[in-house]
Amino acid sequence: MVSLVNNARLRRHFQQRLLSWYDRDRRQLPWREDRNPYHIWVSEIMLQQTRVAAVQGRYRRFLQRFPNVEKLAAARESSVLAAWSGLGYYRRARMMHAAARIIVKQHAGRLPVSSSKLFTLPGIGRYTAAAIASIAFDEPTAAVDGNVERVIGRLAGTNLRGEDLWQTAQKLLAQENPGNFNQALMELGATICLPRRPRCTVCPVFHVCRTRSVLPMHKPFSRQKKEAVHYALHCQNDLTFLVKRPGDISLMPEMWELPQIESAAGAAPWLTLRHSITATDFRITVSKIQVRPTAGGRWVSRRQLARMPLTGLARKILRAANVI
């Protein structure tokens, strides 16, 4: 890696090989269709800790509902959360909504063009700021996500961390085409330089890789916690009874879900499924039983459900029941 970073000729060859491969073989993804800064921002926030397959359809629907930053800023938070439903990590949507209002109020509806100014907005960290600035505005700054960290680590033959990693990424950056170069490194990590089984035989930069299929040590596997939760599905004609999560909790505050019950109370489970949130693997049991309406809950019509901020699990259950 020392020679790759410090040897201008070798570095240039590496950049050209990677960019040519990206131009030829990159995936056709909706957020790559233009360089609209708002579109790029939305996609980068959606893609945080979320699979590409889960984002593609929701990205288009989100932009149909909020086609520009002004529409997003003017919307109610509940409407933004409803459009976000199913993507998880709802704090991202809340922070993006807050940032949209700042952009409209303080920046005349235009995203800041520099990574340093983007970094000051809610929900935009170092990676996201660099990704937006390089892709939308051609700022020559490296963007380091998990895929890039793995690719650079394998190229170097060692796990780089912190500023060493960011400085190495900056030295490798193709200054004249930073947006595509950053995306190319990410694409390489997502499609070829995979965590467990890298596809080294088709890697466009295999010739400069020090690892060559010998993987660096991975972090120890963290076993998921397991927990059983019971829910009641209570429907009457066109109405379903839902409850609102408290606003002072860290996980999905003020989202709507089915009422939890201690157990199925002797009723046969109508549905069982698994659902993972962060480090917990939930075993979900749903019973079609009547519940007593409680504070914080209300009857909701099918029409209202489409615009309510439902938890991903609630949406999954209601779809299984053909309620939505």
VEXRO-416402 format. One record per residue (C-alpha): z, x, y; residue number from 0. Coordinates in steps of 0.25 Angstrom, whole numbers. Each point is the difference from the previous one (the first is absolute). Example, Ala and Ser with C-alpha at 12.3 -4.5 7.8 and 13.67 -1.06 7.14 Angstrom:
<recs>
REC, zz, xx, yy, num
REC, 31, 49, -18, 0;
REC, -2, 6, 14, 1;
</recs>
This chain:
<recs>
REC, zz, xx, yy, num
REC, 0, 0, 0, 0;
REC, 3, 12, 9, 1;
REC, -15, 4, -1, 2;
REC, -5, -15, 2, 3;
REC, 9, -2, 13, 4;
REC, -3, 14, 6, 5;
REC, -15, 2, -5, 6;
REC, -9, -7, 10, 7;
REC, -12, 0, -9, 8;
REC, 7, -5, -12, 9;
REC, 7, -10, 8, 10;
REC, -13, -5, 6, 11;
REC, -6, -1, -14, 12;
REC, 12, -8, -5, 13;
REC, -1, -10, 12, 14;
REC, -15, -2, -2, 15;
REC, 1, -2, -15, 16;
REC, 11, -10, 2, 17;
REC, -7, -8, 11, 18;
REC, -13, 0, -7, 19;
REC, 7, -6, -12, 20;
REC, 7, -10, 8, 21;
REC, -13, -5, 7, 22;
REC, -6, -1, -14, 23;
REC, 11, -6, -9, 24;
REC, 11, -7, 9, 25;
REC, 4, -14, -4, 26;
REC, -6, -11, 9, 27;
REC, 12, -6, 6, 28;
REC, 1, -10, 12, 29;
REC, 7, 9, 9, 30;
REC, -10, 10, -1, 31;
REC, -11, -9, 6, 32;
REC, 3, 4, 14, 33;
REC, 9, 8, 9, 34;
REC, 7, -11, 8, 35;
REC, 13, 6, 3, 36;
REC, 7, -14, -2, 37;
REC, -6, -1, -14, 38;
REC, 4, 14, -4, 39;
REC, 14, -2, 5, 40;
REC, 1, -13, -8, 41;
REC, -5, 6, -13, 42;
REC, 9, 12, 1, 43;
REC, 12, -8, 1, 44;
REC, -4, -9, -11, 45;
REC, -3, 12, -9, 46;
REC, 14, 5, 1, 47;
REC, 6, -1, -14, 48;
REC, -10, -10, -4, 49;
REC, -12, 1, -10, 50;
REC, -14, 0, 6, 51;
REC, -4, -12, -9, 52;
REC, 12, -8, 6, 53;
REC, -4, 3, 14, 54;
REC, -15, -3, 0, 55;
REC, -1, -15, 0, 56;
REC, 13, -1, 9, 57;
REC, -6, 9, 10, 58;
REC, -12, -8, 3, 59;
REC, 8, -13, 0, 60;
REC, 10, 6, 10, 61;
REC, -11, 5, 9, 62;
REC, -6, -14, 0, 63;
REC, 13, -6, 4, 64;
REC, 3, 11, 10, 65;
REC, -13, 6, 4, 66;
REC, 6, 9, 11, 67;
REC, 12, 5, 5, 68;
REC, 2, -11, 11, 69;
REC, -1, -11, -11, 70;
REC, 11, 8, -8, 71;
REC, 9, 2, 12, 72;
REC, -1, -15, 4, 73;
REC, 3, -5, -14, 74;
REC, 14, -4, -5, 75;
REC, 7, 9, -9, 76;
REC, 1, -10, -11, 77;
REC, -16, -1, 0, 78;
REC, -1, 15, -1, 79;
REC, 9, 0, -12, 80;
REC, -7, -12, -6, 81;
REC, -13, 8, 1, 82;
REC, 7, 12, -6, 83;
REC, 6, -7, -12, 84;
REC, -3, 7, -13, 85;
REC, -1, 14, 6, 86;
REC, 15, 2, 0, 87;
REC, 8, 9, 8, 88;
REC, 0, -10, 11, 89;
REC, 7, 9, 10, 90;
REC, -14, 6, 2, 91;
REC, -6, -13, 5, 92;
REC, 12, -2, 10, 93;
REC, -2, 14, 5, 94;
REC, -15, -2, 2, 95;
REC, 3, -13, 7, 96;
REC, 9, 7, 10, 97;
REC, -9, 11, 2, 98;
REC, -11, -9, 3, 99;
REC, 8, -7, 11, 100;
REC, 3, 14, 6, 101;
REC, -15, 4, -1, 102;
REC, -4, -13, 8, 103;
REC, 11, 1, 10, 104;
REC, 0, 15, 3, 105;
REC, -14, 5, -5, 106;
REC, -9, -11, 5, 107;
REC, -3, -4, -14, 108;
REC, -5, 13, -4, 109;
REC, 6, 9, -11, 110;
REC, 4, 14, 6, 111;
REC, -10, 10, -4, 112;
REC, 9, 12, -3, 113;
REC, 9, 2, -12, 114;
REC, 12, 3, 8, 115;
REC, -1, -13, 8, 116;
REC, -3, -8, -13, 117;
REC, 13, 6, -6, 118;
REC, 8, -7, 11, 119;
REC, -4, -14, -5, 120;
REC, 9, -8, -10, 121;
REC, -4, 2, -14, 122;
REC, -9, 12, 2, 123;
REC, 5, 13, -6, 124;
REC, -6, 14, 0, 125;
REC, -10, -2, -11, 126;
REC, -5, -14, 6, 127;
REC, -1, 6, 14, 128;
REC, -9, 11, -5, 129;
REC, -8, -9, -9, 130;
REC, -4, -9, 12, 131;
REC, -2, 11, 10, 132;
REC, -9, 8, -9, 133;
REC, -8, -12, -6, 134;
REC, -1, -9, 12, 135;
REC, 0, 11, 12, 136;
REC, -5, 13, -7, 137;
REC, 13, 7, 3, 138;
REC, 1, 13, -8, 139;
REC, 13, -2, -6, 140;
REC, 3, 0, -15, 141;
REC, 6, -13, -7, 142;
REC, 9, 3, -12, 143;
REC, 3, -11, -9, 144;
REC, 5, 1, -15, 145;
REC, -15, 2, -5, 146;
REC, -2, 11, 10, 147;
REC, 13, 7, -4, 148;
REC, -4, 0, -14, 149;
REC, -14, 5, 2, 150;
REC, 5, 11, 9, 151;
REC, 11, 4, -10, 152;
REC, -10, 1, -11, 153;
REC, -10, 8, 8, 154;
REC, 12, 9, 4, 155;
REC, 6, 1, -14, 156;
REC, 14, -4, 6, 157;
REC, 7, -12, 6, 158;
REC, 0, 2, 15, 159;
REC, 9, -8, 8, 160;
REC, 4, -4, 15, 161;
REC, -7, 8, 11, 162;
REC, -6, 10, -10, 163;
REC, -8, -11, -6, 164;
REC, -4, -6, 13, 165;
REC, -4, 14, 6, 166;
REC, -9, 3, -12, 167;
REC, -7, -14, 1, 168;
REC, -3, 3, 14, 169;
REC, -6, 13, -3, 170;
REC, -9, -6, -11, 171;
REC, -4, -11, 10, 172;
REC, -15, -1, 3, 173;
REC, 2, 0, 15, 174;
REC, -14, -6, 3, 175;
REC, 2, -12, -9, 176;
REC, 15, -2, -2, 177;
REC, 0, -15, -3, 178;
REC, -10, 1, -12, 179;
REC, 7, 13, -5, 180;
REC, 14, -7, 0, 181;
REC, -6, -11, -7, 182;
REC, -7, 9, -10, 183;
REC, 13, 7, -4, 184;
REC, 7, -14, -2, 185;
REC, -12, -5, -8, 186;
REC, 0, 13, -9, 187;
REC, 15, -3, -3, 188;
REC, -2, -15, -2, 189;
REC, -12, 2, -9, 190;
REC, -1, 14, -7, 191;
REC, 12, 8, 3, 192;
REC, 9, -10, -7, 193;
REC, 15, 1, -2, 194;
REC, 0, 1, -15, 195;
REC, -14, 2, -5, 196;
REC, -9, 7, 11, 197;
REC, -15, -1, -3, 198;
REC, -2, 15, 3, 199;
REC, -14, 0, -7, 200;
REC, -6, -8, 12, 201;
REC, 9, 6, 11, 202;
REC, -10, 4, 11, 203;
REC, 10, 11, 4, 204;
REC, 5, 5, -13, 205;
REC, -5, 14, 2, 206;
REC, 10, 3, 11, 207;
REC, 12, -7, -8, 208;
REC, 11, 9, -5, 209;
REC, 6, -11, -9, 210;
REC, -12, -4, -8, 211;
REC, 7, -11, -9, 212;
REC, 13, 7, -1, 213;
REC, 9, -10, 8, 214;
REC, 11, 4, 9, 215;
REC, 14, -5, -4, 216;
REC, 2, -15, 3, 217;
REC, 12, -6, 5, 218;
REC, 9, -5, -11, 219;
REC, -3, -15, -4, 220;
REC, 9, -10, 7, 221;
REC, 3, -11, -10, 222;
REC, -1, -14, 6, 223;
REC, 12, -9, 1, 224;
REC, -1, -13, -7, 225;
REC, 5, -13, 5, 226;
REC, -1, -15, -5, 227;
REC, -2, -10, 11, 228;
REC, -1, -16, -2, 229;
REC, -8, -9, 10, 230;
REC, -2, -15, 0, 231;
REC, -13, -6, 3, 232;
REC, 3, -14, 6, 233;
REC, -12, -8, 4, 234;
REC, -1, -15, 5, 235;
REC, -14, -5, 2, 236;
REC, -7, 9, 10, 237;
REC, 13, 7, 4, 238;
REC, 7, 13, -6, 239;
REC, 14, 4, 4, 240;
REC, 2, 14, 5, 241;
REC, 11, 8, 6, 242;
REC, -1, 11, 11, 243;
REC, 6, 13, -2, 244;
REC, 10, 5, 10, 245;
REC, -4, 7, 12, 246;
REC, 10, 11, -1, 247;
REC, -4, 6, -14, 248;
REC, -9, 12, -1, 249;
REC, -9, -5, -11, 250;
REC, -10, -11, 5, 251;
REC, 9, -6, 11, 252;
REC, -4, -15, 4, 253;
REC, -11, -1, -11, 254;
REC, 0, -13, -8, 255;
REC, 2, 0, -15, 256;
REC, 4, -10, -11, 257;
REC, 15, -3, -1, 258;
REC, 8, 10, -9, 259;
REC, 9, -6, -11, 260;
REC, 11, 6, -9, 261;
REC, -8, -4, -12, 262;
REC, -10, -10, -6, 263;
REC, 13, -9, -3, 264;
REC, -5, -4, -14, 265;
REC, -15, -3, 5, 266;
REC, -11, 7, -7, 267;
REC, -6, 11, 8, 268;
REC, -14, -5, 5, 269;
REC, -5, 14, 4, 270;
REC, 5, 15, -2, 271;
REC, -6, 12, 6, 272;
REC, 3, 14, 5, 273;
REC, 0, 4, 14, 274;
REC, 3, 14, 6, 275;
REC, 6, 2, 14, 276;
REC, 2, 15, 4, 277;
REC, 9, 6, -11, 278;
REC, 4, -13, -7, 279;
REC, -8, -7, -12, 280;
REC, 4, -15, 1, 281;
REC, -1, -9, -12, 282;
REC, -3, -14, 6, 283;
REC, 3, -13, -6, 284;
REC, -5, -13, 7, 285;
REC, 4, -14, -4, 286;
REC, -5, -13, 5, 287;
REC, 13, -7, 3, 288;
REC, 6, -8, 12, 289;
REC, 8, 8, 10, 290;
REC, 9, -6, 11, 291;
REC, -6, 3, 14, 292;
REC, 9, 11, 7, 293;
REC, 1, 6, 13, 294;
REC, -11, 9, 3, 295;
REC, -10, -7, -9, 296;
REC, -10, -11, 3, 297;
REC, -11, -8, -7, 298;
REC, -14, 6, 3, 299;
REC, -13, -7, -2, 300;
REC, -12, 7, -6, 301;
REC, -7, 1, 13, 302;
REC, 12, 7, 6, 303;
REC, 1, 10, -11, 304;
REC, -14, 6, 4, 305;
REC, 6, 5, 13, 306;
REC, 14, 3, -4, 307;
REC, 6, 14, -2, 308;
REC, 2, 0, -15, 309;
REC, 6, 11, -8, 310;
REC, -11, 6, -10, 311;
REC, 8, -5, -12, 312;
REC, 1, -15, 6, 313;
REC, -15, 1, 2, 314;
REC, -2, 4, -14, 315;
REC, 9, -11, -6, 316;
REC, -7, -11, 9, 317;
REC, -14, 5, -4, 318;
REC, 4, -1, -15, 319;
REC, 5, -14, 3, 320;
REC, -13, -4, 7, 321;
REC, 8, -3, 12, 322;
REC, -8, 9, 9, 323;
</recs>
